[in-house]
Amino acid sequence: GAGVSQSPSNKVTEKGKDVELRCDPISGHTALYWYRQSLGQGLEFLIYFQGNSAPDKSGLPSDRFSAERTGGSVSTLTIQRTQQEDSAVYLCASYQKGRAHGYTFGSGTRLTVV
Amino acid sequence: DQQVKQNSPSLSVQEGRISILNCDYTNSMFDYFLWYKKYPAEGPTFLISISSIKDKNEDGRFTVFLNKSAKHLSLHIVPSQPGDSAVYFCAASASDYKLSFGAGTTVTVRA
């Protein structure tokens, strides 16, 4: 597609439930990133996929968070046993190496844990 | 560990005047700096960038200045327009392409 697509755009879930967030990056972009923005905070790095290399998971806040990228394209971020502090906007971005303009972000998924 | 800091959470400026947004960083390995603009309910969009080998980059109404010795960069918007009202994020990266973002500055342009 022309841009990075994320779904759902909004998700309200009960504490303790699992959620899956989806990201469709720009076709041909080899790198994919997940960030999150909590209320009043900057963008917090979560995880980074680059081609077939092992992902950089250094930003994942706990082992309740995991992500995968299938076939080098679509990525799913899974949060197990959600907590209220997981409430945030989760942003996905893709990147084409060598381009000077950095990432292209999706519109994000607003997750609310009640 | 916040490696990129935007110490002003908000800025209000009159239409037609200059907006100056500031950003400081701590990691001397950063060699590429970007500014992103974000409207509500949308993802951040790229605005302008600068490589560490330069000290100024200009694109229309937007100019970014880099002072490496002070580990400081700024974004100038002149003249400011109502459509510039948004949240502006400063970001920086080293060779690994992973961006570190500041907390953002909310700009409000008054008519």
Backbone of each chain as ProteinMPNN parsed JSONL, in Angstrom:
{"seq_chain_A": "GAGVSQSPSNKVTEKGKDVELRCDPISGHTALYWYRQSLGQGLEFLIYFQGNSAPDKSGLPSDRFSAERTGGSVSTLTIQRTQQEDSAVYLCASYQKGRAHGYTFGSGTRLTVV", "coords_chain_A": {"N_chain_A": [[0.809, -1.196, 0.0], [0.181, 2.38, -0.081], [0.902, 3.61, 2.248], [1.776, 3.164, 5.743], [-0.161, 0.867, 7.422], [-2.255, 0.428, 10.201], [-3.985, -1.662, 12.488], [-6.314, -2.612, 15.083], [-7.691, 0.775, 14.93], [-8.513, 1.785, 17.307], [-8.652, 0.31, 20.528], [-10.27, -1.11, 23.184], [-9.805, -2.809, 26.109], [-10.212, -5.284, 28.667], [-8.524, -5.37, 31.767], [-6.023, -7.801, 32.098], [-6.685, -9.289, 29.895], [-5.58, -10.537, 26.659], [-4.099, -8.823, 23.868], [-3.857, -8.138, 20.361], [-2.035, -6.313, 18.06], [-1.88, -4.96, 14.829], [0.324, -4.424, 12.044], [0.796, -3.202, 8.83], [3.373, -2.73, 6.792], [4.973, -0.37, 4.512], [5.213, -1.569, 1.243], [8.126, -3.258, 0.349], [9.76, -1.954, 2.138], [12.342, -2.676, 4.293], [12.811, -2.511, 6.983], [11.152, -2.467, 10.121], [9.481, -0.911, 12.772], [8.302, -0.758, 16.13], [6.803, 1.559, 18.249], [5.718, 3.22, 21.237], [3.482, 5.61, 22.622], [2.878, 6.991, 25.565], [0.55, 8.799, 27.613], [1.394, 12.157, 27.602], [4.034, 11.613, 27.234], [7.111, 11.029, 25.354], [7.957, 9.303, 22.279], [8.409, 5.934, 22.745], [10.748, 3.511, 22.142], [10.129, 0.159, 21.144], [10.502, -2.356, 19.651], [12.417, -3.699, 16.901], [12.603, -4.703, 13.584], [14.679, -5.951, 11.061], [14.986, -6.937, 7.938], [16.003, -10.263, 7.55], [17.321, -10.501, 9.876], [17.904, -11.122, 13.406], [15.43, -9.811, 15.575], [15.615, -6.612, 17.259], [14.92, -6.49, 20.439], [15.168, -4.86, 22.56], [13.683, -2.782, 23.67], [11.284, -3.686, 24.668], [8.999, -3.627, 27.314], [8.358, -5.633, 29.178], [8.108, -9.222, 29.699], [5.587, -9.755, 28.896], [5.118, -8.641, 26.541], [5.387, -9.181, 23.085], [6.495, -9.649, 19.703], [6.083, -10.32, 16.26], [7.172, -10.795, 12.898], [5.926, -11.649, 9.949], [6.983, -13.304, 7.052], [8.568, -11.185, 6.324], [6.992, -8.966, 6.14], [4.034, -8.13, 7.197], [3.472, -7.253, 10.6], [2.855, -8.278, 13.959], [2.056, -7.129, 17.108], [1.904, -8.378, 20.286], [0.298, -8.224, 23.37], [0.219, -9.668, 26.403], [-1.972, -10.511, 29.097], [-2.924, -7.868, 29.821], [-2.216, -4.723, 31.398], [-3.158, -1.746, 33.215], [-1.212, 0.207, 32.871], [-0.337, -0.305, 30.364], [-1.822, 1.12, 28.642], [-1.807, 3.206, 25.905], [-0.732, 4.895, 22.881], [0.073, 2.912, 20.24], [2.526, 2.817, 17.894], [3.51, 2.058, 14.627], [6.199, 1.87, 12.368], [7.769, 2.011, 9.188], [10.759, 1.605, 7.266], [12.985, 2.505, 4.731], [16.102, 1.648, 3.95], [18.688, 3.95, 3.438], [17.154, 6.054, 2.675], [16.656, 9.456, 3.194], [14.655, 10.538, 4.699], [13.876, 9.248, 6.982], [11.647, 7.456, 9.133], [8.433, 6.145, 8.077], [5.42, 6.575, 9.519], [2.571, 4.752, 10.78], [-0.898, 5.446, 11.604], [-1.354, 4.621, 14.112], [-2.422, 2.629, 16.972], [-4.757, 3.135, 19.386], [-4.679, 2.056, 22.544], [-6.632, 1.156, 25.23], [-6.753, 0.139, 28.465], [-8.973, -1.135, 30.685]], "CA_chain_A": [[0.0, 0.0, 0.0], [0.893, 3.635, -0.176], [1.392, 4.035, 3.543], [1.785, 2.149, 6.792], [-1.521, 0.676, 7.914], [-2.339, -0.227, 11.502], [-5.337, -2.011, 12.919], [-7.397, -1.624, 14.933], [-7.298, 2.147, 15.256], [-8.795, 1.912, 18.733], [-8.932, -0.963, 21.184], [-10.512, -1.06, 24.619], [-9.763, -4.177, 26.607], [-10.237, -5.417, 30.116], [-7.277, -5.767, 32.411], [-5.811, -9.236, 32.155], [-6.907, -9.903, 28.587], [-4.515, -10.408, 25.671], [-4.461, -8.061, 22.672], [-2.953, -8.188, 19.211], [-2.039, -5.118, 17.231], [-1.341, -5.343, 13.532], [0.955, -3.376, 11.235], [1.153, -3.502, 7.449], [4.329, -1.676, 6.405], [5.054, -0.039, 3.095], [5.806, -2.658, 0.481], [9.527, -3.057, -0.004], [10.545, -1.46, 3.266], [12.912, -3.846, 4.962], [12.864, -2.315, 8.427], [9.873, -2.171, 10.755], [9.659, -0.532, 14.169], [7.161, -0.465, 16.991], [6.989, 2.531, 19.313], [4.477, 3.579, 21.895], [3.448, 6.93, 23.239], [1.981, 7.1, 26.693], [0.034, 10.159, 27.79], [2.367, 13.14, 28.063], [5.405, 11.124, 27.055], [7.613, 10.935, 23.994], [7.83, 7.999, 21.659], [9.267, 4.956, 23.399], [11.086, 2.397, 21.269], [9.776, -1.159, 21.641], [11.152, -3.464, 18.953], [12.876, -3.339, 15.565], [12.868, -5.809, 12.671], [15.429, -5.563, 9.871], [15.187, -8.061, 7.044], [15.99, -11.591, 8.168], [18.13, -10.481, 11.098], [17.181, -11.268, 14.668], [14.887, -8.505, 15.965], [16.123, -5.901, 18.425], [13.8, -6.459, 21.377], [15.668, -4.216, 23.773], [12.747, -1.815, 24.213], [10.07, -4.301, 25.204], [9.018, -3.322, 28.752], [8.249, -6.837, 30.0], [7.927, -10.441, 28.884], [4.205, -9.843, 28.424], [5.12, -8.066, 25.199], [6.125, -9.913, 22.063], [6.138, -9.235, 18.353], [6.624, -11.119, 15.177], [7.006, -10.236, 11.553], [5.798, -12.824, 9.089], [7.305, -13.129, 5.64], [9.236, -9.915, 6.09], [6.045, -7.907, 5.842], [3.115, -7.793, 8.276], [3.94, -7.496, 11.957], [1.857, -8.304, 15.017], [2.529, -6.895, 18.472], [0.994, -9.034, 21.217], [0.452, -7.897, 24.789], [-0.516, -10.65, 27.205], [-2.368, -10.12, 30.465], [-2.765, -6.413, 29.798], [-2.3, -3.924, 32.62], [-3.579, -0.367, 32.92], [-0.075, 1.0, 32.416], [-0.101, -0.578, 28.945], [-2.629, 2.057, 27.863], [-0.933, 4.101, 25.15], [-0.86, 4.782, 21.43], [1.14, 2.063, 19.712], [2.833, 3.282, 16.547], [4.37, 1.234, 13.797], [6.854, 2.638, 11.314], [8.663, 1.25, 8.333], [11.917, 2.393, 6.852], [13.763, 1.984, 3.614], [17.488, 2.023, 4.176], [19.25, 4.849, 2.447], [16.309, 7.207, 2.472], [17.027, 10.482, 4.162], [13.539, 11.104, 5.45], [13.542, 8.518, 8.197], [10.561, 6.509, 9.141], [7.056, 6.483, 7.757], [4.593, 6.035, 10.588], [1.14, 4.562, 10.666], [-1.705, 6.338, 12.455], [-1.317, 4.126, 15.48], [-3.551, 1.982, 17.65], [-4.933, 3.647, 20.758], [-5.065, 0.962, 23.432], [-7.1, 1.554, 26.559], [-6.976, -1.011, 29.337], [-9.882, -0.695, 31.766]], "C_chain_A": [[0.842, 1.246, 0.0], [1.493, 4.064, 1.147], [1.43, 2.857, 4.494], [0.385, 2.063, 7.385], [-1.503, -0.086, 9.221], [-3.794, -0.522, 11.84], [-5.288, -2.763, 14.245], [-6.901, -0.223, 15.245], [-7.514, 2.43, 16.741], [-9.118, 0.546, 19.312], [-9.116, -0.708, 22.674], [-10.578, -2.495, 25.106], [-9.782, -4.177, 28.128], [-8.867, -5.862, 30.621], [-7.197, -7.288, 32.488], [-6.021, -9.959, 30.835], [-5.684, -9.706, 27.685], [-5.012, -9.577, 24.49], [-3.411, -8.262, 21.596], [-3.144, -6.939, 18.375], [-1.308, -5.441, 15.932], [-0.747, -4.147, 12.792], [1.276, -3.927, 9.849], [2.098, -2.413, 6.968], [4.232, -1.364, 4.922], [5.787, -1.161, 2.366], [7.244, -2.319, 0.088], [10.386, -2.496, 1.096], [11.037, -2.641, 4.089], [12.901, -3.721, 6.483], [11.489, -1.931, 8.956], [10.113, -1.955, 12.238], [8.302, -0.43, 14.857], [7.612, 0.52, 18.061], [5.667, 2.648, 20.056], [4.625, 4.957, 22.522], [2.407, 6.917, 24.339], [1.614, 8.562, 26.875], [1.132, 11.069, 28.333], [3.814, 12.735, 27.888], [5.809, 11.178, 25.589], [7.401, 9.549, 23.449], [8.879, 7.046, 22.231], [9.493, 3.778, 22.459], [10.723, 1.068, 21.917], [10.606, -2.26, 20.98], [11.412, -3.069, 17.506], [13.165, -4.612, 14.786], [13.632, -5.264, 11.464], [15.686, -6.817, 9.055], [15.04, -9.388, 7.766], [16.81, -11.645, 9.448], [17.258, -10.686, 12.327], [16.67, -9.898, 15.107], [15.594, -7.934, 17.189], [14.952, -5.701, 19.384], [14.108, -5.639, 22.626], [14.69, -3.238, 24.418], [11.485, -2.412, 24.816], [10.077, -4.179, 26.726], [8.911, -4.527, 29.665], [8.04, -8.029, 29.101], [6.466, -10.658, 28.496], [4.084, -9.341, 26.988], [5.932, -8.955, 24.259], [5.679, -9.405, 20.701], [6.748, -10.188, 17.369], [6.366, -10.405, 13.861], [7.046, -11.412, 10.582], [6.139, -12.465, 7.654], [7.967, -11.803, 5.316], [8.296, -8.767, 5.817], [5.225, -7.561, 7.082], [3.726, -8.133, 9.635], [2.765, -7.457, 12.926], [2.549, -8.1, 16.351], [1.485, -7.475, 19.417], [1.327, -8.613, 22.644], [-0.41, -8.882, 25.57], [-0.835, -10.069, 28.572], [-2.217, -8.609, 30.645], [-2.97, -5.787, 31.17], [-2.681, -2.499, 32.242], [-2.426, 0.479, 32.418], [0.303, 0.711, 30.961], [-0.901, 0.37, 28.057], [-1.717, 3.098, 27.219], [-1.367, 4.046, 23.685], [0.34, 3.995, 20.927], [1.325, 2.395, 18.237], [3.79, 2.324, 15.857], [4.977, 2.134, 12.723], [7.678, 1.695, 10.454], [9.687, 2.19, 7.717], [12.613, 1.693, 5.701], [15.175, 2.514, 3.734], [18.001, 2.909, 3.045], [18.395, 6.058, 2.164], [16.561, 8.223, 3.57], [15.878, 10.911, 5.053], [13.069, 10.226, 6.593], [12.35, 7.609, 8.032], [9.296, 7.069, 8.512], [6.179, 5.785, 8.781], [3.181, 5.739, 10.124], [0.418, 5.505, 11.613], [-1.803, 5.85, 13.886], [-2.569, 3.388, 15.904], [-3.608, 2.549, 19.055], [-5.478, 2.517, 21.614], [-5.455, 1.524, 24.79], [-7.404, 0.294, 27.341], [-7.793, -0.547, 30.529], [-10.012, -1.777, 32.847]], "O_chain_A": [[2.07, 1.182, 0.072], [2.481, 4.799, 1.175], [1.158, 1.717, 4.118], [-0.185, 3.072, 7.801], [-0.832, -1.111, 9.349], [-4.7, 0.25, 11.526], [-4.322, -3.479, 14.509], [-5.8, -0.056, 15.77], [-6.787, 3.216, 17.348], [-9.775, -0.273, 18.671], [-8.236, -0.162, 23.339], [-11.331, -3.304, 24.564], [-9.416, -3.197, 28.777], [-8.16, -6.63, 29.968], [-8.147, -7.966, 32.88], [-5.591, -11.101, 30.669], [-4.862, -8.821, 27.92], [-6.194, -9.616, 24.149], [-2.24, -8.519, 21.878], [-4.264, -6.561, 18.031], [-0.268, -6.1, 15.929], [-1.238, -3.022, 12.893], [1.928, -4.961, 9.705], [1.668, -1.279, 6.755], [3.498, -2.016, 4.179], [6.833, -1.636, 2.809], [7.53, -1.241, -0.432], [11.613, -2.549, 1.012], [10.256, -3.488, 4.522], [12.975, -4.727, 7.188], [10.756, -1.17, 8.324], [10.845, -2.707, 12.882], [7.298, -0.066, 14.245], [8.654, 0.345, 18.693], [4.625, 2.222, 19.559], [5.713, 5.398, 22.891], [1.207, 6.843, 24.077], [2.286, 9.452, 26.355], [1.723, 10.797, 29.378], [4.72, 13.433, 28.343], [4.973, 11.348, 24.701], [6.745, 8.715, 24.074], [10.078, 7.325, 22.2], [8.541, 3.125, 22.031], [10.978, 0.867, 23.105], [11.319, -3.002, 21.655], [10.72, -2.215, 16.952], [13.882, -5.492, 15.263], [13.264, -4.227, 10.912], [16.502, -7.659, 9.431], [14.077, -9.61, 8.5], [16.976, -12.713, 10.038], [16.048, -10.458, 12.302], [17.407, -8.916, 15.019], [16.102, -8.669, 18.036], [14.097, -4.844, 19.161], [13.394, -5.72, 23.626], [14.846, -2.897, 25.59], [10.695, -1.688, 25.422], [11.046, -4.579, 27.37], [9.331, -4.458, 30.82], [7.821, -7.887, 27.898], [6.144, -11.646, 27.836], [3.085, -9.583, 26.311], [7.02, -9.417, 24.601], [4.613, -8.805, 20.569], [7.795, -10.785, 17.615], [5.486, -9.554, 13.734], [8.071, -12.076, 10.424], [5.66, -11.47, 7.111], [7.935, -11.347, 4.173], [8.712, -7.718, 5.327], [5.673, -6.783, 7.925], [4.398, -9.151, 9.8], [1.809, -6.704, 12.738], [3.503, -8.802, 16.687], [0.313, -7.104, 19.354], [2.484, -8.643, 23.065], [-1.63, -8.916, 25.407], [-0.088, -9.26, 29.125], [-1.475, -8.142, 31.51], [-3.773, -6.249, 31.98], [-2.542, -2.097, 31.087], [-2.638, 1.387, 31.614], [1.156, 1.391, 30.39], [-0.679, 0.418, 26.847], [-0.955, 3.782, 27.902], [-2.239, 3.266, 23.302], [1.487, 4.374, 21.166], [0.398, 2.27, 17.437], [4.758, 1.85, 16.452], [4.322, 3.055, 12.235], [8.218, 0.702, 10.942], [9.495, 3.405, 7.661], [12.802, 0.476, 5.696], [15.401, 3.719, 3.626], [17.774, 2.643, 1.865], [18.836, 6.991, 1.494], [16.664, 7.869, 4.745], [16.097, 11.581, 6.062], [11.978, 10.434, 7.123], [12.08, 7.072, 6.957], [9.104, 8.281, 8.421], [6.193, 4.56, 8.898], [2.659, 6.377, 9.21], [1.05, 6.274, 12.337], [-2.275, 6.568, 14.767], [-3.627, 3.504, 15.285], [-2.646, 2.461, 19.818], [-6.612, 2.077, 21.426], [-4.701, 2.272, 25.412], [-8.223, -0.524, 26.923], [-7.367, 0.322, 31.289], [-10.73, -1.586, 33.828]]}, "seq_chain_B": "DQQVKQNSPSLSVQEGRISILNCDYTNSMFDYFLWYKKYPAEGPTFLISISSIKDKNEDGRFTVFLNKSAKHLSLHIVPSQPGDSAVYFCAASASDYKLSFGAGTTVTVRA", "coords_chain_B": {"N_chain_B": [[16.492, 6.235, 30.312], [16.735, 9.257, 29.033], [17.733, 10.242, 26.05], [17.284, 12.208, 24.258], [16.065, 15.384, 24.572], [13.341, 17.552, 24.963], [12.745, 20.396, 26.306], [10.735, 22.234, 26.519], [7.422, 21.92, 26.892], [5.336, 23.158, 25.593], [4.435, 25.739, 23.225], [3.398, 28.921, 22.343], [2.522, 30.997, 19.69], [2.191, 33.945, 17.709], [0.404, 34.2, 14.662], [2.334, 34.517, 11.718], [4.623, 35.219, 13.031], [7.882, 34.095, 14.22], [8.481, 30.705, 15.065], [10.334, 28.969, 17.421], [11.783, 25.998, 18.176], [13.329, 23.941, 20.515], [15.908, 21.491, 21.158], [17.77, 19.094, 22.909], [20.527, 16.822, 23.144], [22.186, 13.867, 24.397], [23.789, 11.779, 23.587], [26.766, 11.299, 22.055], [27.204, 9.808, 19.837], [25.178, 10.094, 18.071], [24.335, 10.872, 14.75], [22.552, 11.805, 12.99], [19.725, 13.79, 12.608], [16.316, 14.52, 13.151], [13.17, 16.129, 12.601], [9.83, 15.663, 13.467], [6.351, 16.019, 12.821], [3.21, 16.037, 14.369], [-0.208, 15.545, 14.136], [-3.316, 15.386, 16.0], [-4.601, 12.084, 16.439], [-3.255, 11.091, 14.301], [-0.351, 9.545, 12.786], [3.116, 10.444, 13.422], [4.667, 12.665, 11.083], [7.322, 13.06, 8.811], [9.368, 15.956, 8.833], [11.743, 17.612, 8.548], [15.292, 17.165, 8.221], [18.705, 16.757, 9.4], [22.106, 16.174, 8.81], [24.984, 15.27, 10.756], [27.201, 16.413, 9.669], [26.583, 18.847, 8.808], [25.544, 22.218, 9.664], [23.265, 23.542, 9.276], [20.074, 23.303, 7.79], [17.709, 23.982, 5.336], [14.313, 24.23, 4.41], [11.983, 25.556, 2.703], [9.718, 27.171, 4.757], [10.852, 26.13, 6.963], [13.647, 25.656, 9.021], [16.434, 23.934, 10.2], [18.794, 23.995, 12.748], [21.993, 22.951, 13.8], [24.062, 22.488, 16.543], [26.774, 21.022, 17.293], [28.768, 21.024, 19.234], [27.489, 21.943, 21.457], [25.595, 20.039, 21.651], [22.981, 20.456, 20.669], [19.998, 21.217, 18.982], [17.811, 23.119, 16.866], [14.607, 24.076, 15.66], [13.32, 26.258, 13.341], [10.476, 27.993, 12.428], [9.196, 29.986, 10.043], [7.264, 32.27, 8.192], [5.072, 31.599, 10.956], [2.145, 29.61, 10.671], [-1.426, 29.011, 10.981], [-1.936, 26.294, 10.393], [0.334, 25.092, 11.255], [0.05, 24.411, 13.833], [0.541, 21.891, 16.038], [2.011, 18.871, 17.399], [5.465, 18.722, 17.849], [8.163, 16.631, 17.314], [11.465, 15.999, 18.199], [14.112, 14.012, 16.955], [16.737, 11.566, 16.967], [19.455, 9.681, 15.597], [21.911, 7.065, 15.556], [24.276, 5.076, 13.797], [22.744, 2.814, 13.671], [20.22, 3.263, 12.845], [18.085, 3.345, 14.584], [15.695, 5.338, 15.977], [15.758, 7.811, 18.507], [13.496, 9.554, 20.428], [12.387, 12.817, 21.462], [10.205, 14.221, 24.011], [8.373, 15.841, 22.862], [6.969, 18.958, 21.665], [4.256, 21.024, 21.981], [2.88, 23.071, 19.662], [1.117, 26.044, 19.322], [-0.449, 28.102, 17.124], [-1.531, 31.321, 17.098], [-4.206, 33.161, 15.758]], "CA_chain_B": [[17.54, 7.206, 30.026], [16.243, 10.112, 27.957], [18.888, 10.739, 25.32], [16.849, 13.373, 23.502], [15.197, 16.13, 25.485], [12.69, 18.784, 24.555], [12.415, 20.904, 27.642], [9.536, 23.073, 26.488], [6.29, 21.09, 26.467], [4.399, 23.891, 24.753], [4.861, 27.025, 22.675], [2.318, 29.667, 21.71], [3.108, 32.052, 18.867], [1.205, 34.619, 16.875], [0.513, 33.949, 13.222], [3.255, 35.417, 11.038], [5.869, 35.348, 13.781], [8.761, 32.935, 14.17], [8.434, 29.681, 16.117], [11.64, 28.354, 17.647], [11.679, 24.815, 19.019], [14.663, 23.522, 20.921], [16.111, 20.074, 21.448], [19.116, 18.774, 23.381], [20.783, 15.396, 23.17], [23.325, 13.516, 25.235], [24.595, 10.721, 22.978], [27.672, 11.872, 21.064], [27.23, 8.93, 18.663], [24.119, 10.495, 17.144], [24.883, 11.563, 13.589], [21.465, 12.207, 12.102], [18.696, 14.385, 13.456], [15.095, 14.738, 12.392], [11.989, 16.688, 13.243], [8.562, 15.118, 13.033], [5.163, 16.796, 13.178], [2.113, 15.113, 14.625], [-1.556, 16.03, 14.416], [-4.093, 14.429, 16.781], [-5.159, 10.887, 15.795], [-2.444, 10.707, 13.157], [1.029, 9.239, 13.108], [4.063, 11.525, 13.13], [5.132, 12.762, 9.702], [8.646, 13.644, 8.688], [9.338, 17.372, 8.491], [13.045, 18.041, 8.058], [16.383, 16.46, 8.884], [20.039, 17.304, 9.212], [23.228, 15.29, 9.115], [25.93, 15.887, 11.687], [28.276, 17.112, 8.954], [26.082, 20.18, 8.486], [25.04, 22.963, 10.815], [21.995, 24.195, 8.923], [19.341, 22.792, 6.628], [16.529, 24.82, 5.149], [13.308, 23.716, 3.48], [10.84, 26.466, 2.741], [9.581, 27.947, 5.994], [11.457, 25.37, 8.059], [15.109, 25.586, 9.061], [16.968, 23.257, 11.372], [20.171, 24.36, 13.085], [22.655, 21.971, 14.656], [25.269, 22.917, 17.245], [27.285, 19.76, 17.814], [29.566, 21.205, 20.46], [26.529, 22.103, 22.549], [24.622, 18.952, 21.538], [21.728, 21.182, 20.643], [19.455, 21.599, 17.684], [16.59, 23.909, 16.946], [13.771, 24.163, 14.465], [12.708, 27.564, 13.164], [9.37, 28.04, 11.476], [8.898, 31.398, 9.803], [6.351, 32.711, 9.234], [4.186, 30.571, 11.501], [0.791, 29.615, 10.12], [-2.342, 28.226, 11.831], [-1.774, 24.871, 10.099], [1.532, 24.589, 11.923], [-0.323, 23.978, 15.183], [0.735, 20.439, 16.105], [3.098, 18.465, 18.295], [6.713, 18.55, 17.107], [9.105, 15.741, 17.983], [12.856, 15.938, 17.801], [14.586, 12.632, 16.982], [18.139, 11.42, 16.615], [19.876, 8.302, 15.402], [23.294, 6.736, 15.241], [24.369, 4.286, 12.572], [21.838, 1.662, 13.698], [18.927, 3.712, 12.313], [17.025, 3.367, 15.584], [15.49, 6.724, 16.375], [15.391, 8.18, 19.87], [12.628, 10.721, 20.317], [12.076, 13.656, 22.604], [8.829, 14.122, 24.511], [7.496, 16.641, 22.024], [6.554, 20.323, 22.003], [2.984, 21.378, 21.355], [2.889, 24.438, 19.136], [-0.187, 26.64, 19.02], [-0.3, 29.352, 16.388], [-2.706, 32.154, 17.348], [-4.56, 34.041, 14.625]], "C_chain_B": [[17.13, 8.017, 28.808], [17.441, 10.728, 27.246], [18.563, 11.975, 24.492], [15.818, 14.111, 24.356], [14.637, 17.371, 24.812], [12.108, 19.377, 25.825], [11.193, 21.807, 27.675], [8.364, 22.235, 26.015], [5.319, 21.827, 25.553], [4.988, 25.228, 24.334], [3.659, 27.665, 22.01], [2.918, 30.842, 20.957], [2.024, 32.668, 18.003], [1.473, 34.31, 15.404], [1.428, 34.989, 12.588], [4.595, 35.572, 11.732], [6.691, 34.063, 13.653], [8.491, 31.995, 15.34], [9.828, 29.074, 16.216], [11.471, 27.203, 18.633], [13.086, 24.299, 19.294], [14.727, 22.059, 21.318], [17.561, 19.873, 21.874], [19.308, 17.259, 23.384], [22.054, 15.111, 23.951], [24.278, 12.523, 24.562], [25.465, 11.299, 21.858], [27.778, 11.003, 19.806], [26.129, 9.282, 17.656], [24.728, 11.257, 15.976], [23.798, 12.004, 12.613], [20.301, 12.643, 12.968], [17.483, 14.741, 12.597], [14.072, 15.464, 13.253], [10.758, 16.065, 12.606], [7.445, 16.011, 13.558], [4.014, 15.83, 13.342], [0.83, 15.872, 14.929], [-2.277, 14.978, 15.252], [-4.638, 13.294, 15.921], [-4.421, 10.521, 14.502], [-1.053, 10.315, 13.628], [1.924, 10.431, 12.814], [4.469, 11.502, 11.653], [6.453, 13.502, 9.672], [8.546, 15.097, 8.225], [10.656, 17.79, 7.842], [14.128, 17.304, 8.828], [17.703, 17.172, 8.646], [21.073, 16.263, 9.603], [24.219, 16.027, 10.004], [27.072, 16.608, 10.983], [27.852, 18.531, 8.557], [25.696, 20.912, 9.762], [23.716, 23.665, 10.52], [21.391, 23.472, 7.731], [18.017, 23.527, 6.528], [15.61, 24.184, 4.116], [12.066, 24.594, 3.602], [10.823, 27.279, 4.016], [10.304, 27.317, 7.173], [12.979, 25.328, 7.928], [15.522, 24.875, 10.333], [18.434, 23.652, 11.527], [20.742, 23.318, 14.039], [23.928, 22.567, 15.239], [25.838, 21.69, 17.95], [28.046, 19.935, 19.114], [28.66, 21.346, 21.673], [25.537, 20.963, 22.603], [23.203, 19.529, 21.565], [21.278, 21.393, 19.208], [18.159, 22.362, 17.887], [15.893, 23.883, 15.591], [13.141, 25.549, 14.45], [11.616, 27.457, 12.11], [9.026, 29.519, 11.278], [8.39, 31.604, 8.382], [5.469, 31.564, 9.708], [2.781, 30.753, 10.945], [-0.125, 28.769, 11.01], [-2.209, 26.721, 11.615], [-0.535, 24.265, 10.712], [1.23, 24.129, 13.351], [-0.337, 22.452, 15.243], [1.743, 20.147, 17.207], [4.332, 18.187, 17.44], [7.667, 17.698, 17.943], [10.484, 15.9, 17.358], [13.299, 14.483, 17.9], [16.033, 12.582, 16.516], [18.479, 9.956, 16.449], [21.384, 8.227, 15.212], [23.27, 5.807, 14.024], [23.385, 3.121, 12.533], [20.43, 2.015, 13.245], [17.796, 3.694, 13.337], [16.887, 4.791, 16.098], [15.149, 6.827, 17.856], [14.64, 9.507, 19.78], [12.598, 11.522, 21.619], [10.605, 13.545, 22.952], [7.856, 14.978, 23.714], [7.229, 18.03, 22.567], [5.277, 20.613, 21.249], [3.014, 22.846, 20.951], [1.463, 24.871, 18.832], [0.065, 27.974, 18.344], [-1.606, 30.135, 16.503], [-2.95, 33.07, 16.157], [-4.453, 35.51, 15.018]], "O_chain_B": [[17.174, 7.522, 27.682], [18.089, 11.63, 27.777], [19.463, 12.704, 24.075], [14.829, 13.529, 24.802], [15.363, 18.137, 24.178], [11.097, 18.903, 26.344], [10.674, 22.112, 28.749], [8.312, 21.869, 24.841], [4.56, 21.195, 24.817], [5.889, 25.772, 24.972], [2.978, 27.031, 21.204], [3.723, 31.595, 21.506], [1.063, 32.003, 17.615], [2.619, 34.179, 14.975], [1.324, 36.182, 12.873], [5.578, 35.996, 11.125], [6.249, 33.08, 13.058], [8.296, 32.441, 16.47], [10.426, 28.709, 15.204], [11.069, 27.406, 19.779], [13.922, 24.235, 18.393], [13.738, 21.469, 21.754], [18.474, 20.425, 21.261], [18.358, 16.507, 23.601], [22.892, 15.992, 24.144], [25.449, 12.442, 24.934], [24.947, 11.736, 20.83], [28.38, 11.421, 18.817], [26.155, 8.814, 16.518], [25.531, 12.17, 16.169], [24.097, 12.518, 11.535], [19.932, 11.969, 13.929], [17.619, 15.203, 11.464], [14.119, 15.408, 14.482], [10.652, 15.952, 11.385], [7.577, 16.665, 14.593], [3.856, 14.904, 12.546], [0.771, 16.709, 15.83], [-1.902, 13.806, 15.225], [-5.086, 13.524, 14.798], [-4.919, 9.726, 13.705], [-0.622, 10.693, 14.717], [1.55, 11.324, 12.054], [4.596, 10.433, 11.056], [6.666, 14.455, 10.421], [7.75, 15.429, 7.346], [10.669, 18.269, 6.708], [13.907, 16.868, 9.957], [17.807, 18.067, 7.807], [20.924, 15.562, 10.604], [24.28, 17.257, 10.0], [27.832, 17.336, 11.622], [28.653, 19.311, 8.042], [25.54, 20.296, 10.816], [23.125, 24.299, 11.395], [22.089, 23.082, 6.795], [17.296, 23.674, 7.515], [16.059, 23.67, 3.091], [11.224, 24.4, 4.478], [11.779, 27.989, 4.328], [10.362, 27.899, 8.256], [13.521, 25.01, 6.869], [15.02, 25.177, 11.416], [19.203, 23.644, 10.566], [20.067, 22.863, 14.963], [24.77, 23.088, 14.509], [25.434, 21.359, 19.064], [27.973, 19.081, 19.998], [29.009, 20.925, 22.776], [24.711, 20.915, 23.514], [22.36, 19.137, 22.371], [22.082, 21.708, 18.331], [17.506, 22.264, 18.926], [16.51, 23.695, 14.542], [12.509, 25.966, 15.421], [11.824, 26.895, 11.035], [8.621, 30.209, 12.214], [9.037, 31.146, 7.44], [5.159, 30.658, 8.935], [2.293, 31.869, 10.77], [0.361, 27.892, 11.725], [-2.355, 25.95, 12.564], [-0.366, 23.045, 10.693], [2.081, 23.519, 13.998], [-1.14, 21.806, 14.571], [2.258, 21.055, 17.859], [4.246, 17.495, 16.426], [7.942, 17.995, 19.105], [10.631, 15.929, 16.136], [12.904, 13.785, 18.834], [16.491, 13.445, 15.768], [17.871, 9.09, 17.078], [22.033, 9.177, 14.775], [22.277, 5.791, 13.296], [23.203, 2.503, 11.484], [19.542, 1.163, 13.257], [16.655, 4.0, 12.991], [17.849, 5.377, 16.594], [14.363, 6.042, 18.388], [15.096, 10.453, 19.138], [12.76, 10.98, 22.712], [9.847, 12.857, 22.268], [6.642, 14.851, 23.875], [7.26, 18.253, 23.777], [5.216, 20.468, 20.028], [3.153, 23.738, 21.788], [0.706, 24.159, 18.173], [0.705, 28.862, 18.908], [-2.658, 29.672, 16.061], [-2.023, 33.675, 15.62], [-4.712, 36.389, 14.196]]}, "name": "protein", "num_of_chains": 2, "seq": "GAGVSQSPSNKVTEKGKDVELRCDPISGHTALYWYRQSLGQGLEFLIYFQGNSAPDKSGLPSDRFSAERTGGSVSTLTIQRTQQEDSAVYLCASYQKGRAHGYTFGSGTRLTVVDQQVKQNSPSLSVQEGRISILNCDYTNSMFDYFLWYKKYPAEGPTFLISISSIKDKNEDGRFTVFLNKSAKHLSLHIVPSQPGDSAVYFCAASASDYKLSFGAGTTVTVRA"}
